Amino acid sequence: MRVSRARQDALVTSLTEYCRSHELQLSGVFTDRDAASGPASAAFTGLPDV
């Protein structure tokens, strides 16, 4: 499912605020704009490397 850039930005902001309020460090947000690629996507396979 694709979401608008504004929705994606709002979700990142919400996640960032959640982490801040719970004294957690958010080091990055990975997004894959092509949900049809599933677990073989570059964003998903690159995530464990971080």
CHARMM internal coordinates of N, CA and C (Angstrom, degrees):
IC EDIT
DIST 1 N 1 CA 1.4440
DIST 1 CA 1 C 1.5268
ANGL 1 N 1 CA 1 C 107.95
DIST 1 C 2 N 1.2922
ANGL 1 CA 1 C 2 N 117.23
DIHE 1 N 1 CA 1 C 2 N 134.62
DIST 2 N 2 CA 1.4619
ANGL 1 C 2 N 2 CA 122.23
DIHE 1 CA 1 C 2 N 2 CA 178.27
DIST 2 CA 2 C 1.5233
ANGL 2 N 2 CA 2 C 109.08
DIHE 1 C 2 N 2 CA 2 C -97.75
DIST 2 C 3 N 1.3082
ANGL 2 CA 2 C 3 N 114.86
DIHE 2 N 2 CA 2 C 3 N 140.00
DIST 3 N 3 CA 1.4583
ANGL 2 C 3 N 3 CA 120.86
DIHE 2 CA 2 C 3 N 3 CA 175.64
DIST 3 CA 3 C 1.5189
ANGL 3 N 3 CA 3 C 108.09
DIHE 2 C 3 N 3 CA 3 C -117.80
DIST 3 C 4 N 1.3033
ANGL 3 CA 3 C 4 N 115.61
DIHE 3 N 3 CA 3 C 4 N 157.20
DIST 4 N 4 CA 1.4552
ANGL 3 C 4 N 4 CA 119.81
DIHE 3 CA 3 C 4 N 4 CA 179.63
DIST 4 CA 4 C 1.5219
ANGL 4 N 4 CA 4 C 110.47
DIHE 3 C 4 N 4 CA 4 C -68.37
DIST 4 C 5 N 1.3107
ANGL 4 CA 4 C 5 N 116.13
DIHE 4 N 4 CA 4 C 5 N 158.78
DIST 5 N 5 CA 1.4690
ANGL 4 C 5 N 5 CA 121.10
DIHE 4 CA 4 C 5 N 5 CA 177.75
DIST 5 CA 5 C 1.5332
ANGL 5 N 5 CA 5 C 109.72
DIHE 4 C 5 N 5 CA 5 C -60.07
DIST 5 C 6 N 1.3327
ANGL 5 CA 5 C 6 N 117.31
DIHE 5 N 5 CA 5 C 6 N -39.03
DIST 6 N 6 CA 1.4673
ANGL 5 C 6 N 6 CA 120.61
DIHE 5 CA 5 C 6 N 6 CA 179.46
DIST 6 CA 6 C 1.5280
ANGL 6 N 6 CA 6 C 110.68
DIHE 5 C 6 N 6 CA 6 C -62.80
DIST 6 C 7 N 1.3170
ANGL 6 CA 6 C 7 N 117.46
DIHE 6 N 6 CA 6 C 7 N -41.70
DIST 7 N 7 CA 1.4734
ANGL 6 C 7 N 7 CA 121.43
DIHE 6 CA 6 C 7 N 7 CA 178.91
DIST 7 CA 7 C 1.5204
ANGL 7 N 7 CA 7 C 110.07
DIHE 6 C 7 N 7 CA 7 C -66.02
DIST 7 C 8 N 1.3186
ANGL 7 CA 7 C 8 N 116.87
DIHE 7 N 7 CA 7 C 8 N -42.92
DIST 8 N 8 CA 1.4565
ANGL 7 C 8 N 8 CA 121.23
DIHE 7 CA 7 C 8 N 8 CA 178.44
DIST 8 CA 8 C 1.5311
ANGL 8 N 8 CA 8 C 110.31
DIHE 7 C 8 N 8 CA 8 C -60.93
DIST 8 C 9 N 1.3198
ANGL 8 CA 8 C 9 N 117.03
DIHE 8 N 8 CA 8 C 9 N -44.64
DIST 9 N 9 CA 1.4658
ANGL 8 C 9 N 9 CA 121.19
DIHE 8 CA 8 C 9 N 9 CA 178.43
DIST 9 CA 9 C 1.5219
ANGL 9 N 9 CA 9 C 111.47
DIHE 8 C 9 N 9 CA 9 C -61.95
DIST 9 C 10 N 1.3384
ANGL 9 CA 9 C 10 N 116.50
DIHE 9 N 9 CA 9 C 10 N -40.53
DIST 10 N 10 CA 1.4681
ANGL 9 C 10 N 10 CA 120.69
DIHE 9 CA 9 C 10 N 10 CA 179.30
DIST 10 CA 10 C 1.5310
ANGL 10 N 10 CA 10 C 110.67
DIHE 9 C 10 N 10 CA 10 C -65.26
DIST 10 C 11 N 1.3143
ANGL 10 CA 10 C 11 N 117.66
DIHE 10 N 10 CA 10 C 11 N -38.45
DIST 11 N 11 CA 1.4584
ANGL 10 C 11 N 11 CA 120.75
DIHE 10 CA 10 C 11 N 11 CA 178.97
DIST 11 CA 11 C 1.5204
ANGL 11 N 11 CA 11 C 111.15
DIHE 10 C 11 N 11 CA 11 C -67.75
DIST 11 C 12 N 1.3231
ANGL 11 CA 11 C 12 N 117.28
DIHE 11 N 11 CA 11 C 12 N -40.62
DIST 12 N 12 CA 1.4673
ANGL 11 C 12 N 12 CA 120.58
DIHE 11 CA 11 C 12 N 12 CA 177.13
DIST 12 CA 12 C 1.5236
ANGL 12 N 12 CA 12 C 110.13
DIHE 11 C 12 N 12 CA 12 C -63.47
DIST 12 C 13 N 1.3182
ANGL 12 CA 12 C 13 N 117.03
DIHE 12 N 12 CA 12 C 13 N -42.22
DIST 13 N 13 CA 1.4629
ANGL 12 C 13 N 13 CA 121.03
DIHE 12 CA 12 C 13 N 13 CA 178.33
DIST 13 CA 13 C 1.5197
ANGL 13 N 13 CA 13 C 110.65
DIHE 12 C 13 N 13 CA 13 C -61.45
DIST 13 C 14 N 1.3171
ANGL 13 CA 13 C 14 N 116.46
DIHE 13 N 13 CA 13 C 14 N -43.14
DIST 14 N 14 CA 1.4604
ANGL 13 C 14 N 14 CA 121.26
DIHE 13 CA 13 C 14 N 14 CA 179.57
DIST 14 CA 14 C 1.5233
ANGL 14 N 14 CA 14 C 110.95
DIHE 13 C 14 N 14 CA 14 C -63.86
DIST 14 C 15 N 1.3124
ANGL 14 CA 14 C 15 N 117.32
DIHE 14 N 14 CA 14 C 15 N -44.18
DIST 15 N 15 CA 1.4586
ANGL 14 C 15 N 15 CA 121.36
DIHE 14 CA 14 C 15 N 15 CA 178.87
DIST 15 CA 15 C 1.5304
ANGL 15 N 15 CA 15 C 110.85
DIHE 14 C 15 N 15 CA 15 C -64.64
DIST 15 C 16 N 1.3099
ANGL 15 CA 15 C 16 N 116.91
DIHE 15 N 15 CA 15 C 16 N -41.48
DIST 16 N 16 CA 1.4624
ANGL 15 C 16 N 16 CA 121.78
DIHE 15 CA 15 C 16 N 16 CA 178.08
DIST 16 CA 16 C 1.5215
ANGL 16 N 16 CA 16 C 110.74
DIHE 15 C 16 N 16 CA 16 C -61.03
DIST 16 C 17 N 1.3218
ANGL 16 CA 16 C 17 N 117.06
DIHE 16 N 16 CA 16 C 17 N -44.11
DIST 17 N 17 CA 1.4554
ANGL 16 C 17 N 17 CA 121.22
DIHE 16 CA 16 C 17 N 17 CA 179.69
DIST 17 CA 17 C 1.5281
ANGL 17 N 17 CA 17 C 111.03
DIHE 16 C 17 N 17 CA 17 C -66.37
DIST 17 C 18 N 1.3152
ANGL 17 CA 17 C 18 N 117.47
DIHE 17 N 17 CA 17 C 18 N -40.36
DIST 18 N 18 CA 1.4643
ANGL 17 C 18 N 18 CA 121.30
DIHE 17 CA 17 C 18 N 18 CA 177.39
DIST 18 CA 18 C 1.5289
ANGL 18 N 18 CA 18 C 110.12
DIHE 17 C 18 N 18 CA 18 C -58.27
DIST 18 C 19 N 1.3264
ANGL 18 CA 18 C 19 N 115.03
DIHE 18 N 18 CA 18 C 19 N -49.15
DIST 19 N 19 CA 1.4666
ANGL 18 C 19 N 19 CA 119.23
DIHE 18 CA 18 C 19 N 19 CA -179.77
DIST 19 CA 19 C 1.5218
ANGL 19 N 19 CA 19 C 111.13
DIHE 18 C 19 N 19 CA 19 C -61.32
DIST 19 C 20 N 1.3227
ANGL 19 CA 19 C 20 N 117.98
DIHE 19 N 19 CA 19 C 20 N -43.86
DIST 20 N 20 CA 1.4553
ANGL 19 C 20 N 20 CA 121.78
DIHE 19 CA 19 C 20 N 20 CA 179.56
DIST 20 CA 20 C 1.5229
ANGL 20 N 20 CA 20 C 110.83
DIHE 19 C 20 N 20 CA 20 C -60.01
DIST 20 C 21 N 1.3226
ANGL 20 CA 20 C 21 N 116.48
DIHE 20 N 20 CA 20 C 21 N -45.09
DIST 21 N 21 CA 1.4611
ANGL 20 C 21 N 21 CA 120.36
DIHE 20 CA 20 C 21 N 21 CA -176.25
DIST 21 CA 21 C 1.5262
ANGL 21 N 21 CA 21 C 112.85
DIHE 20 C 21 N 21 CA 21 C -71.05
DIST 21 C 22 N 1.3211
ANGL 21 CA 21 C 22 N 117.73
DIHE 21 N 21 CA 21 C 22 N -18.52
DIST 22 N 22 CA 1.4650
ANGL 21 C 22 N 22 CA 121.69
DIHE 21 CA 21 C 22 N 22 CA 178.36
DIST 22 CA 22 C 1.5292
ANGL 22 N 22 CA 22 C 111.98
DIHE 21 C 22 N 22 CA 22 C -108.30
DIST 22 C 23 N 1.3203
ANGL 22 CA 22 C 23 N 115.21
DIHE 22 N 22 CA 22 C 23 N 17.73
DIST 23 N 23 CA 1.4605
ANGL 22 C 23 N 23 CA 121.96
DIHE 22 CA 22 C 23 N 23 CA 178.26
DIST 23 CA 23 C 1.5240
ANGL 23 N 23 CA 23 C 112.53
DIHE 22 C 23 N 23 CA 23 C 53.99
DIST 23 C 24 N 1.3312
ANGL 23 CA 23 C 24 N 115.38
DIHE 23 N 23 CA 23 C 24 N 44.02
DIST 24 N 24 CA 1.4617
ANGL 23 C 24 N 24 CA 122.48
DIHE 23 CA 23 C 24 N 24 CA 176.70
DIST 24 CA 24 C 1.5206
ANGL 24 N 24 CA 24 C 108.35
DIHE 23 C 24 N 24 CA 24 C -111.19
DIST 24 C 25 N 1.3087
ANGL 24 CA 24 C 25 N 116.17
DIHE 24 N 24 CA 24 C 25 N 150.99
DIST 25 N 25 CA 1.4599
ANGL 24 C 25 N 25 CA 120.23
DIHE 24 CA 24 C 25 N 25 CA 178.08
DIST 25 CA 25 C 1.5200
ANGL 25 N 25 CA 25 C 108.84
DIHE 24 C 25 N 25 CA 25 C -103.09
DIST 25 C 26 N 1.3007
ANGL 25 CA 25 C 26 N 116.24
DIHE 25 N 25 CA 25 C 26 N 119.92
DIST 26 N 26 CA 1.4547
ANGL 25 C 26 N 26 CA 122.40
DIHE 25 CA 25 C 26 N 26 CA 176.30
DIST 26 CA 26 C 1.5208
ANGL 26 N 26 CA 26 C 107.04
DIHE 25 C 26 N 26 CA 26 C -96.06
DIST 26 C 27 N 1.3155
ANGL 26 CA 26 C 27 N 116.42
DIHE 26 N 26 CA 26 C 27 N 112.09
DIST 27 N 27 CA 1.4627
ANGL 26 C 27 N 27 CA 119.12
DIHE 26 CA 26 C 27 N 27 CA -174.54
DIST 27 CA 27 C 1.5203
ANGL 27 N 27 CA 27 C 112.66
DIHE 26 C 27 N 27 CA 27 C -93.34
DIST 27 C 28 N 1.3224
ANGL 27 CA 27 C 28 N 118.22
DIHE 27 N 27 CA 27 C 28 N -11.47
DIST 28 N 28 CA 1.4560
ANGL 27 C 28 N 28 CA 119.88
DIHE 27 CA 27 C 28 N 28 CA 178.14
DIST 28 CA 28 C 1.5076
ANGL 28 N 28 CA 28 C 111.15
DIHE 27 C 28 N 28 CA 28 C 175.77
DIST 28 C 29 N 1.3077
ANGL 28 CA 28 C 29 N 114.96
DIHE 28 N 28 CA 28 C 29 N 159.67
DIST 29 N 29 CA 1.4628
ANGL 28 C 29 N 29 CA 121.70
DIHE 28 CA 28 C 29 N 29 CA 176.51
DIST 29 CA 29 C 1.5203
ANGL 29 N 29 CA 29 C 106.99
DIHE 28 C 29 N 29 CA 29 C -126.72
DIST 29 C 30 N 1.3135
ANGL 29 CA 29 C 30 N 115.90
DIHE 29 N 29 CA 29 C 30 N 122.94
DIST 30 N 30 CA 1.4495
ANGL 29 C 30 N 30 CA 120.82
DIHE 29 CA 29 C 30 N 30 CA 178.51
DIST 30 CA 30 C 1.5202
ANGL 30 N 30 CA 30 C 109.01
DIHE 29 C 30 N 30 CA 30 C -100.17
DIST 30 C 31 N 1.3048
ANGL 30 CA 30 C 31 N 116.00
DIHE 30 N 30 CA 30 C 31 N 130.51
DIST 31 N 31 CA 1.4612
ANGL 30 C 31 N 31 CA 120.26
DIHE 30 CA 30 C 31 N 31 CA 176.32
DIST 31 CA 31 C 1.5159
ANGL 31 N 31 CA 31 C 109.03
DIHE 30 C 31 N 31 CA 31 C -131.24
DIST 31 C 32 N 1.2884
ANGL 31 CA 31 C 32 N 114.95
DIHE 31 N 31 CA 31 C 32 N 146.25
DIST 32 N 32 CA 1.4561
ANGL 31 C 32 N 32 CA 121.62
DIHE 31 CA 31 C 32 N 32 CA 176.38
DIST 32 CA 32 C 1.5138
ANGL 32 N 32 CA 32 C 106.85
DIHE 31 C 32 N 32 CA 32 C -122.80
DIST 32 C 33 N 1.2971
ANGL 32 CA 32 C 33 N 117.18
DIHE 32 N 32 CA 32 C 33 N 110.83
DIST 33 N 33 CA 1.4599
ANGL 32 C 33 N 33 CA 121.48
DIHE 32 CA 32 C 33 N 33 CA -176.49
DIST 33 CA 33 C 1.5244
ANGL 33 N 33 CA 33 C 112.29
DIHE 32 C 33 N 33 CA 33 C -71.01
DIST 33 C 34 N 1.3329
ANGL 33 CA 33 C 34 N 119.12
DIHE 33 N 33 CA 33 C 34 N -10.02
DIST 34 N 34 CA 1.4606
ANGL 33 C 34 N 34 CA 122.54
DIHE 33 CA 33 C 34 N 34 CA 179.98
DIST 34 CA 34 C 1.5217
ANGL 34 N 34 CA 34 C 108.81
DIHE 33 C 34 N 34 CA 34 C -114.14
DIST 34 C 35 N 1.3215
ANGL 34 CA 34 C 35 N 116.30
DIHE 34 N 34 CA 34 C 35 N 85.32
DIST 35 N 35 CA 1.4662
ANGL 34 C 35 N 35 CA 121.55
DIHE 34 CA 34 C 35 N 35 CA -176.63
DIST 35 CA 35 C 1.5210
ANGL 35 N 35 CA 35 C 112.55
DIHE 34 C 35 N 35 CA 35 C -65.57
DIST 35 C 36 N 1.3244
ANGL 35 CA 35 C 36 N 117.45
DIHE 35 N 35 CA 35 C 36 N -18.94
DIST 36 N 36 CA 1.4613
ANGL 35 C 36 N 36 CA 120.55
DIHE 35 CA 35 C 36 N 36 CA -178.65
DIST 36 CA 36 C 1.5240
ANGL 36 N 36 CA 36 C 112.08
DIHE 35 C 36 N 36 CA 36 C -68.14
DIST 36 C 37 N 1.3214
ANGL 36 CA 36 C 37 N 117.62
DIHE 36 N 36 CA 36 C 37 N -18.35
DIST 37 N 37 CA 1.4579
ANGL 36 C 37 N 37 CA 119.62
DIHE 36 CA 36 C 37 N 37 CA -177.74
DIST 37 CA 37 C 1.5224
ANGL 37 N 37 CA 37 C 112.71
DIHE 36 C 37 N 37 CA 37 C -75.93
DIST 37 C 38 N 1.3239
ANGL 37 CA 37 C 38 N 117.92
DIHE 37 N 37 CA 37 C 38 N -16.18
DIST 38 N 38 CA 1.4587
ANGL 37 C 38 N 38 CA 122.07
DIHE 37 CA 37 C 38 N 38 CA 175.18
DIST 38 CA 38 C 1.5122
ANGL 38 N 38 CA 38 C 113.73
DIHE 37 C 38 N 38 CA 38 C 62.50
DIST 38 C 39 N 1.3380
ANGL 38 CA 38 C 39 N 117.55
DIHE 38 N 38 CA 38 C 39 N -151.00
DIST 39 N 39 CA 1.4659
ANGL 38 C 39 N 39 CA 120.86
DIHE 38 CA 38 C 39 N 39 CA -175.45
DIST 39 CA 39 C 1.5246
ANGL 39 N 39 CA 39 C 113.64
DIHE 38 C 39 N 39 CA 39 C -69.86
DIST 39 C 40 N 1.3327
ANGL 39 CA 39 C 40 N 118.64
DIHE 39 N 39 CA 39 C 40 N -6.10
DIST 40 N 40 CA 1.4656
ANGL 39 C 40 N 40 CA 121.27
DIHE 39 CA 39 C 40 N 40 CA 177.51
DIST 40 CA 40 C 1.5291
ANGL 40 N 40 CA 40 C 111.56
DIHE 39 C 40 N 40 CA 40 C -89.04
DIST 40 C 41 N 1.3266
ANGL 40 CA 40 C 41 N 117.42
DIHE 40 N 40 CA 40 C 41 N 3.83
DIST 41 N 41 CA 1.4586
ANGL 40 C 41 N 41 CA 120.63
DIHE 40 CA 40 C 41 N 41 CA -177.14
DIST 41 CA 41 C 1.5231
ANGL 41 N 41 CA 41 C 111.54
DIHE 40 C 41 N 41 CA 41 C -68.12
DIST 41 C 42 N 1.3052
ANGL 41 CA 41 C 42 N 116.38
DIHE 41 N 41 CA 41 C 42 N 154.90
DIST 42 N 42 CA 1.4641
ANGL 41 C 42 N 42 CA 121.81
DIHE 41 CA 41 C 42 N 42 CA 179.18
DIST 42 CA 42 C 1.5245
ANGL 42 N 42 CA 42 C 110.97
DIHE 41 C 42 N 42 CA 42 C -63.18
DIST 42 C 43 N 1.3277
ANGL 42 CA 42 C 43 N 117.74
DIHE 42 N 42 CA 42 C 43 N -39.73
DIST 43 N 43 CA 1.4643
ANGL 42 C 43 N 43 CA 120.97
DIHE 42 CA 42 C 43 N 43 CA -179.91
DIST 43 CA 43 C 1.5224
ANGL 43 N 43 CA 43 C 110.59
DIHE 42 C 43 N 43 CA 43 C -64.49
DIST 43 C 44 N 1.3106
ANGL 43 CA 43 C 44 N 117.43
DIHE 43 N 43 CA 43 C 44 N -40.98
DIST 44 N 44 CA 1.4662
ANGL 43 C 44 N 44 CA 120.74
DIHE 43 CA 43 C 44 N 44 CA -178.88
DIST 44 CA 44 C 1.5217
ANGL 44 N 44 CA 44 C 111.35
DIHE 43 C 44 N 44 CA 44 C -70.94
DIST 44 C 45 N 1.3254
ANGL 44 CA 44 C 45 N 118.01
DIHE 44 N 44 CA 44 C 45 N -45.44
DIST 45 N 45 CA 1.4620
ANGL 44 C 45 N 45 CA 119.80
DIHE 44 CA 44 C 45 N 45 CA -177.33
DIST 45 CA 45 C 1.5157
ANGL 45 N 45 CA 45 C 111.70
DIHE 44 C 45 N 45 CA 45 C -72.40
DIST 45 C 46 N 1.3383
ANGL 45 CA 45 C 46 N 118.82
DIHE 45 N 45 CA 45 C 46 N -26.41
DIST 46 N 46 CA 1.4538
ANGL 45 C 46 N 46 CA 121.50
DIHE 45 CA 45 C 46 N 46 CA 178.41
DIST 46 CA 46 C 1.5134
ANGL 46 N 46 CA 46 C 112.73
DIHE 45 C 46 N 46 CA 46 C -79.76
DIST 46 C 47 N 1.2984
ANGL 46 CA 46 C 47 N 118.46
DIHE 46 N 46 CA 46 C 47 N -19.77
DIST 47 N 47 CA 1.4533
ANGL 46 C 47 N 47 CA 122.44
DIHE 46 CA 46 C 47 N 47 CA -176.99
DIST 47 CA 47 C 1.5304
ANGL 47 N 47 CA 47 C 113.14
DIHE 46 C 47 N 47 CA 47 C -58.06
DIST 47 C 48 N 1.3402
ANGL 47 CA 47 C 48 N 119.87
DIHE 47 N 47 CA 47 C 48 N -47.22
DIST 48 N 48 CA 1.4646
ANGL 47 C 48 N 48 CA 119.20
DIHE 47 CA 47 C 48 N 48 CA -179.40
DIST 48 CA 48 C 1.5272
ANGL 48 N 48 CA 48 C 113.54
DIHE 47 C 48 N 48 CA 48 C -62.78
DIST 48 C 49 N 1.3298
ANGL 48 CA 48 C 49 N 118.80
DIHE 48 N 48 CA 48 C 49 N -19.51
DIST 49 N 49 CA 1.4553
ANGL 48 C 49 N 49 CA 121.87
DIHE 48 CA 48 C 49 N 49 CA -179.25
DIST 49 CA 49 C 1.5099
ANGL 49 N 49 CA 49 C 113.18
DIHE 48 C 49 N 49 CA 49 C -73.51
DIST 49 C 50 N 1.3246
ANGL 49 CA 49 C 50 N 117.49
DIHE 49 N 49 CA 49 C 50 N -12.53
DIST 50 N 50 CA 1.4600
ANGL 49 C 50 N 50 CA 120.50
DIHE 49 CA 49 C 50 N 50 CA -174.76
DIST 50 CA 50 C 1.4688
ANGL 50 N 50 CA 50 C 112.24
DIHE 49 C 50 N 50 CA 50 C -83.89
END
COOR INIT
IC SEED 1 N 1 CA 1 C
IC BUILD
